[in-house]
Every structure is written in structure tokens, then in C-alpha cells.
Amino acid sequence: MILDDAGYGLIERHLLAQLREVGEYARIVLVNGPRQAGKTTLLEQLHAELGGWLRSMDADVERASARADPEGYVMSAPRPTFLDEVQRVGDPLILAIKIVTDRDRRPGQFYLSGSTRFLTVPTISESLAGRIAVLDLWPLSVAERAGVGPQFIERLLDGPQALLAADTAPVTRHEYLQVACTGGFPEVVRRPVGRPRSRWFADYLRTVTQRDVRELKQIEQVERLPRFMRYLAAVTAQELNVAEAARVMGVDAGTIRSDLALFETVYLVHRLPAWSQNLTAKIKKRPKIHVIDSGFAAWLRGQSADSLARPTSEGAGPILETFVVNELMKLRAAADLEVDLYHFRDRDGREIDCILQTPDGRAVGVEVKAATTVNAHDFRHLSLARDRLGNQFVAGVVFYTGSRSLPFGDRLMALPINHLWGGKPVSAL
């Protein structure tokens, strides 16, 4: 087993194979994702294979040199060049890399990582078109922790009926809640439940809201940012009502939209866009908000697996929905098949938690239930999608915390959540 500097076994990331592949044709490869998701470790693994030069822009001296003479900095570096947290230097360093790679068009010259979506400035992103490949690295998927490949989405789209016959180990509802409340940040996965994890999440919230956000934009009242993050965790897996958020936070709607955009840029939340294909004439267009990590969301809400397992708890549904949507997002990032994720809701309250759609129009509807049993009523909105979409509708799945894979009619099925990681038990994680 390969060990990291702290003596822990390194988990093989699904994205490593893609990173190797795109480096064969792209001059610049950028790995984007949340802070502490494992980007540095991923670059270190590839650097160990390819050699070259690895530097972090978190180091004061490296950052100062790169800012003072960006072109000289990248010209002096041997190839391949691995630069971690490049957003801390920003556009001048990226433009210097562009200039250098325009002179020398060999692939695989620069491997970069960033904890913000800093390439959203059109002048920068457009100037790098054809030169850069951008990959997203999210916190660990449960499939990665279980040593399972990322093929679930392909199986769901290409042969969903085979999933009904696949063996799955029994997992209790409480075990599912434990996995969801752990989330996927590597350092959290390693720590014991309780105060060690709480301290990590508290430090993470402080670092991202007080440093990373402020490096992007000067905000006078930074104390509102952690409070706004807790508000977003309270509405995870829901559509965000900007007017209501502004009222609760005591700011105007423009401030809410600005703060939300910043939180997306630093990977604290992501928005699941609304989907419509003329299912009804009353489509609601607001996206759903999901905290980027279900464990982080549970901590922000002051919840644990034990508290969520109580019969009176109302938080298990949103946490499990955010968990499943995030797992699908992670699997999508590593899949060979191109697929987009959406949600559906109309003004009559009919909704589908997540819709996966391929460029050729094939669609899979996903609902998430915290219950250990399901019935035909749980499939009513998936049935609507099936009947309206016809042959484009591949499958409708209700993920639940029970233990059996069951058919519920034409292209409809209930699946235990652990299908997302090959049906393995929690003890395999």
C-alpha cells in the first residue's frame, strides 16, 4: 500500500486516470475543486510518476516570486510543471503560462490546481480555449473509499435492469446516516466522530469565509459569511428564496446573490439547475442549493447520525438527498459518459430530486427517501416523467435506506443507496 507523509494509505482517486489521459493532448491541465478535497495529493501522485517541478502558491516565497515576475517564474521551471493553488496568484500567472505554451505547444507541460473557479473571467477563459483541460475534483466519493470504480452512472443509463439483479450488502438506516454525516473530506474521514471532526469543520468554515472569499472580494461585514453559510445548510436540497434569505440575514437581495456567487466560486455550495422538457406548463425555474459536502452540511446544521435517526427528526431527508446528489456529481466527474445533472419542480409541487441527462436526450430520474420502505406513491412524479418523455426516459430510481432492489413498474425501481458504491457494506469503507 502506498502511504502518505502521515502514514495513511492513499486512496486511488477516480480522476487520476483522466488526469493522465488529458495530459497527453492538453498543454495545460487544471484541477479545480474545494479546498482540502485532495488536489495537492493528486498532483503529488502524478508528479511522482512524471517527475518535473512541484510548487505551491500557498508558500509565501513562491507566491511573491510568481507575482513579481510571472513569465520568468514559469520559464525557469522544468517540465512538467505542477503548480498548486494557482488562484492565489491569479490572472498574471495564468497569462504567463498561456504565453509560454503558445511558444511551445507540447502537451502535458503544466498541471495546475485551484480552490476557486477563478477562470470565470471571460477574457482569461477565452484566451485559454484550446490550450487547457479543466477537471473537477470533489471530496472523496464513497465508491473511492470502497475501492469501486466510477461506472455506476453508465450502468444506470445503459442497462438499469441489471441493477435489480446485482447483489448488495445490507446497510442499516443509521449506517447510511453515519456515511452521510461523515462526508468526503479526506481529513474528516480519517478523524474519529465527535470533537476532532467538529474542530476541522470549524477551521474549514473560518479559513474559506475569512481568507479565500476575502482574497476574491473585499467585504466589510465578513462576520455575516459564516452565518449565511449556516443558513444555506439549513435549506440544502431546497430552492433558495432570495427574498426570504435577505429578510432572515438582514441584507438586500443583491447582497444575497453576490454572497451566493462567491460561495459557489470557492466551492462551498453548488446549484442544481432547473430542468424542463415541457413536462408541464408550470415549470419553476429556480435552482436547488446543495452544500458541497453532506458532512459539512450536517455539522453546520448541528446534526449527527444519532440525532437524525430519532423518529422526530426532520433533517434526515435533506441530508441524504444532498449526500446522494453529491455522490452522483462525483461519479459524473469521473465518468466516460457525458451527463448533466438537474432538478425538476413545477408550481403544483410535483418534483424530482435529480435528473441525469445525456447530450442525446436520454434521461434518468432520481428520488431520494430517508425511509427504509417505499411504495407506489413514491414513484408518482417519476411516472409522470416516464409517460411524458417516452423512449427518452431510461429509468426512474428511488434510492432508499432499505436493503432490497425492487421493480415498481415500467422502467421504475427502488434501489438501496449503497448501489452507488457497488453494493458494498459500510464496514468496507
C-alpha positions in Angstrom: 0.0 0.0 0.0 1.3 3.5 -0.8 1.4 5.7 2.3 1.3 9.5 2.5 3.5 11.6 4.7 1.3 11.0 7.7 1.4 7.2 7.3 -2.2 6.8 5.9 -2.9 4.6 2.9 -3.6 6.7 -0.2 -7.0 6.2 -1.8 -6.9 5.8 -5.6 -8.8 8.8 -6.9 -11.1 8.2 -9.9 -9.8 11.4 -11.5 -6.2 10.2 -11.7 -6.8 8.2 -14.8 -8.4 11.2 -16.5 -5.6 13.4 -15.4 -3.1 11.1 -17.1 -5.2 11.0 -20.2 -5.8 14.7 -20.8 -2.1 15.4 -20.2 -1.4 13.5 -23.4 -3.2 16.1 -25.5 -3.7 19.3 -23.5 -0.8 21.7 -22.9 -2.3 22.9 -19.6 -4.4 20.8 -17.2 -6.3 22.5 -14.3 -7.8 20.5 -11.4 -10.4 22.6 -9.7 -12.3 21.8 -6.5 -12.9 22.6 -2.9 -10.0 23.3 -0.6 -8.9 20.1 1.3 -10.6 17.8 -1.3 -7.3 16.1 -2.2 -6.0 18.2 -5.1 -2.5 18.5 -3.7 -2.2 14.8 -3.1 -3.4 14.1 -6.6 -0.7 16.4 -8.1 1.9 14.8 -5.9 0.9 11.3 -7.2 1.2 12.4 -10.8 4.4 14.3 -10.1 5.9 11.1 -8.6 5.1 9.3 -11.9 6.2 12.1 -14.3 8.9 14.0 -12.5 9.3 17.7 -13.1 8.8 20.5 -10.7 6.1 20.9 -7.9 5.5 24.1 -6.1 2.6 25.5 -4.0 1.3 29.1 -4.2 0.4 28.8 -0.6 4.1 29.3 0.2 4.8 33.0 0.7 8.1 33.0 -1.2 6.8 31.1 -4.2 3.7 33.4 -4.4 5.9 36.5 -4.1 8.2 35.3 -6.9 5.3 34.4 -9.2 3.7 37.8 -8.6 6.9 39.7 -9.2 7.9 38.0 -12.5 5.2 35.6 -13.7 6.7 34.9 -17.1 10.2 34.5 -15.6 8.8 32.2 -12.9 7.2 29.8 -15.4 10.1 30.0 -17.9 12.6 28.9 -15.3 10.6 25.8 -14.2 11.4 22.4 -15.6 8.6 20.5 -17.4 6.2 19.1 -16.5 5.5 21.9 -14.0 3.0 21.3 -11.2 1.6 24.4 -9.5 -0.7 24.1 -6.6 -3.4 26.7 -5.5 -2.7 28.9 -8.5 -5.7 31.2 -7.7 -3.5 32.8 -5.0 -1.5 34.5 -7.8 -4.3 34.7 -10.3 -4.6 36.1 -13.8 -0.9 37.2 -14.3 0.4 33.7 -13.7 -2.2 32.1 -16.0 -1.5 34.6 -18.7 2.2 33.9 -18.4 1.6 30.2 -18.7 -0.5 30.9 -21.8 2.3 32.9 -23.4 4.9 30.2 -22.7 2.6 27.4 -24.1 1.9 29.4 -27.2 5.6 29.3 -27.9 5.9 25.6 -27.1 2.8 23.6 -27.9 3.8 20.3 -26.5 1.1 18.6 -24.3 1.4 18.0 -20.6 3.5 21.0 -19.7 1.5 22.4 -16.8 -0.6 20.7 -14.2 -2.4 23.3 -12.0 -4.8 23.1 -9.1 -7.1 25.8 -7.8 -9.6 26.0 -5.0 -11.7 28.7 -6.7 -13.5 29.0 -10.0 -11.0 31.8 -10.9 -11.3 31.1 -14.7 -14.7 32.6 -14.8 -13.4 35.9 -16.2 -14.3 35.7 -19.9 -11.0 37.3 -21.1 -9.0 34.7 -19.3 -11.1 31.6 -20.1 -11.5 32.6 -23.7 -7.8 33.2 -24.2 -7.1 29.7 -22.9 -9.5 28.0 -25.2 -7.9 25.0 -26.9 -4.9 25.1 -24.6 -6.4 23.9 -21.3 -8.4 21.0 -19.9 -10.4 21.6 -16.7 -11.2 18.7 -14.4 -13.2 18.9 -11.2 -12.0 17.1 -8.1 -14.6 16.8 -5.3 -14.2 15.4 -1.8 -13.9 11.6 -1.7 -16.8 9.6 -3.1 -17.9 6.6 -1.1 -17.1 4.5 -4.2 -13.4 5.7 -4.0 -13.3 4.8 -0.3 -14.7 1.3 -1.1 -12.3 0.8 -3.9 -15.0 0.7 -6.5 -14.8 2.2 -10.0 -17.0 5.1 -11.2 -19.1 3.2 -13.6 -22.5 3.4 -11.8 -23.9 6.2 -13.9 -23.0 4.3 -17.1 -24.7 1.2 -15.8 -27.8 3.2 -14.8 -28.1 4.7 -18.3 -27.0 1.7 -20.4 -28.5 -1.2 -18.5 -30.6 -0.2 -15.5 -32.5 -3.5 -15.2 -29.3 -5.3 -14.4 -29.1 -3.3 -11.2 -32.1 -5.2 -9.9 -30.2 -8.5 -10.0 -27.0 -7.1 -8.5 -26.0 -8.2 -5.0 -25.9 -5.6 -2.3 -24.8 -6.0 1.3 -27.3 -5.0 4.0 -26.8 -1.5 5.3 -28.9 -0.1 8.1 -30.5 3.4 8.0 -28.3 4.5 10.8 -25.2 3.4 8.9 -26.3 5.4 5.9 -26.8 8.4 8.1 -23.3 7.9 9.5 -21.8 7.8 6.0 -23.7 11.0 5.0 -22.7 12.8 8.2 -19.1 11.9 7.6 -19.0 13.3 4.1 -15.9 13.0 1.9 -13.2 15.4 3.0 -10.2 13.1 3.4 -9.1 14.6 6.7 -12.6 14.2 8.2 -12.8 10.6 7.0 -9.6 9.9 9.0 -10.8 11.5 12.2 -13.0 9.9 14.9 -16.6 11.1 15.3 -17.1 14.0 17.6 -14.9 16.9 18.6 -12.0 16.1 16.2 -14.3 16.4 13.2 -16.2 19.4 14.6 -12.9 21.3 15.1 -11.9 20.5 11.5 -15.2 21.8 10.1 -15.0 24.9 12.2 -11.5 25.7 11.0 -12.6 25.0 7.4 -15.5 27.4 7.6 -13.3 30.1 9.1 -10.5 29.6 6.5 -12.7 29.7 3.5 -15.0 32.5 4.5 -12.4 34.7 6.2 -9.4 34.2 3.8 -10.4 32.7 0.5 -13.6 34.8 0.0 -11.7 37.9 1.0 -9.0 37.3 -1.5 -11.7 37.4 -4.2 -13.6 40.4 -2.9 -13.3 43.0 -0.2 -16.3 42.5 2.1 -16.8 44.9 5.0 -19.0 42.7 7.2 -17.3 39.4 6.9 -19.0 38.2 10.1 -22.2 37.6 8.1 -20.5 35.0 5.9 -20.4 32.1 8.3 -24.0 32.9 9.3 -25.1 32.9 5.7 -23.3 29.5 5.2 -25.3 28.1 8.1 -28.5 29.5 6.5 -27.6 27.7 3.2 -27.0 24.5 5.1 -30.5 24.9 6.7 -32.0 25.0 3.2 -29.7 22.4 1.5 -31.7 20.3 -1.0 -34.2 23.2 -1.4 -34.7 26.0 -3.9 -33.3 29.3 -2.5 -35.8 32.0 -2.0 -33.6 35.1 -2.3 -36.2 37.5 -0.7 -36.7 35.2 2.3 -32.9 34.8 2.7 -32.4 38.6 2.5 -35.1 39.0 5.2 -33.5 36.4 7.6 -30.0 37.8 7.0 -31.0 41.4 7.3 -29.4 42.4 4.0 -30.7 43.3 0.5 -31.3 40.7 -2.3 -28.3 41.9 -4.2 -26.0 41.1 -1.3 -27.5 37.6 -1.1 -26.9 37.0 -4.8 -23.4 38.3 -4.5 -22.5 36.2 -1.5 -24.0 33.1 -3.1 -21.9 33.6 -6.2 -18.8 33.9 -4.0 -19.7 30.7 -2.1 -20.0 28.9 -5.4 -16.7 30.3 -6.6 -14.9 28.9 -3.5 -16.8 25.6 -3.7 -18.9 25.9 -0.5 -22.2 25.2 -2.4 -23.3 24.3 -5.8 -26.6 25.0 -7.6 -28.5 22.2 -9.3 -30.2 23.9 -12.2 -33.9 23.5 -13.0 -34.8 21.1 -15.8 -37.7 21.2 -18.2 -38.6 19.4 -21.3 -42.2 20.6 -21.5 -43.4 18.1 -18.8 -45.9 20.7 -17.7 -46.7 24.3 -18.5 -46.0 25.4 -14.9 -42.2 24.9 -14.6 -40.4 26.6 -11.7 -37.0 27.9 -12.8 -35.2 28.3 -9.5 -32.1 26.0 -8.9 -31.7 23.9 -5.9 -28.9 24.7 -3.4 -26.7 21.9 -2.1 -23.8 22.2 0.3 -20.8 20.8 -1.3 -20.3 18.1 1.3 -23.1 16.4 3.3 -20.9 16.0 6.4 -20.2 19.7 6.4 -23.9 20.4 5.9 -24.8 18.2 8.9 -22.2 19.9 11.1 -23.4 23.4 10.0 -27.0 22.3 11.0 -25.8 20.9 14.3 -26.9 17.4 13.4 -25.3 14.0 13.7 -26.3 10.5 12.6 -27.7 9.8 16.1 -29.8 12.9 16.1 -31.1 12.4 12.6 -32.0 8.8 13.4 -34.5 9.9 16.0 -38.2 9.4 15.0 -39.0 13.1 15.5 -36.1 14.3 13.4 -37.0 16.1 10.1 -33.4 16.6 8.8 -32.6 13.1 7.5 -34.3 13.7 4.2 -32.3 16.8 3.1 -29.0 15.5 4.3 -29.5 12.2 2.5 -30.6 14.0 -0.7 -27.6 16.3 -0.6 -25.4 13.2 0.0 -26.8 11.2 -3.0 -26.7 14.2 -5.3 -23.1 14.9 -4.4 -22.2 11.3 -4.9 -23.8 11.4 -8.4 -21.9 14.6 -9.1 -18.6 12.9 -8.1 -19.3 9.9 -10.2 -20.3 12.1 -13.1 -16.9 13.9 -12.9 -15.0 10.6 -13.4 -17.4 9.0 -15.9 -16.6 8.4 -19.5 -20.1 9.2 -20.4 -21.1 12.9 -20.7 -24.1 13.7 -18.5 -25.6 16.8 -16.9 -27.5 17.0 -13.6 -30.7 18.9 -12.9 -33.8 19.0 -10.7 -37.4 19.4 -11.6 -40.2 21.2 -9.8 -43.5 22.8 -11.0 -45.9 25.1 -9.4 -48.2 22.3 -8.4 -45.5 20.8 -6.2 -44.5 17.9 -8.4 -40.8 17.5 -8.2 -37.9 15.1 -8.9 -34.8 15.4 -6.8 -32.3 14.9 -9.6 -32.5 14.3 -13.3 -29.4 12.9 -15.2 -29.5 13.7 -18.9 -27.1 12.8 -21.7 -26.5 15.1 -24.8 -28.6 12.7 -26.9 -31.6 13.3 -24.6 -31.7 10.1 -22.6 -32.8 10.8 -19.0 -32.9 9.1 -15.6 -35.0 10.5 -12.8 -33.8 10.0 -9.2 -35.7 10.5 -6.0 -34.1 10.1 -2.5 -36.0 8.8 0.5 -34.8 8.5 4.1 -37.3 5.7 4.8 -36.5 2.0 4.9 -39.6 1.2 2.8 -41.1 2.6 -0.4 -44.5 2.3 -2.1 -46.1 3.2 -5.5 -46.9 6.7 -4.2 -43.1 7.5 -4.1 -43.0 6.9 -7.9 -45.8 9.2 -8.9 -43.6 12.0 -10.3 -41.2 9.6 -11.9 -44.1 8.1 -13.6 -45.1 11.5 -15.0 -41.7 12.0 -16.4 -41.7 8.5 -17.9 -45.1 9.0 -19.6 -44.2 12.4 -20.9 -40.7 11.6 -22.2 -41.5 8.2 -23.7 -38.4 6.5 -25.1 -36.1 9.2 -23.9 -36.8 8.1 -20.3 -34.4 5.3 -19.4 -35.2 4.7 -15.8 -36.7 6.2 -12.6 -35.0 5.3 -9.4 -35.9 5.8 -5.8 -32.9 5.5 -3.6 -33.8 4.5 -0.1 -32.4 3.2 3.1 -33.8 -0.3 2.8 -32.0 -3.4 1.7 -33.8 -4.8 -1.4 -33.6 -3.8 -5.0 -37.2 -3.9 -6.3 -39.1 -3.2 -9.5 -42.1 -0.8 -9.4 -43.4 -1.0 -12.9 -42.2 0.0 -16.4 -38.6 1.3 -16.0 -39.2 2.2 -12.3 -37.2 0.7 -9.5 -36.2 1.1 -5.8 -32.6 0.7 -5.1 -30.6 0.7 -1.8 -28.3 3.7 -1.6 -25.2 1.5 -1.5 -25.6 0.7 -5.2 -23.6 4.0 -5.6 -20.6 2.2 -4.2 -21.0 -1.3 -5.8 -23.3 -2.6 -3.1 -20.5 -2.9 -0.5 -21.2 -2.8 3.2 -20.2 0.2 5.3 -17.5 -1.9 7.0 -15.7 -2.0 3.7 -15.1 1.8 3.8 
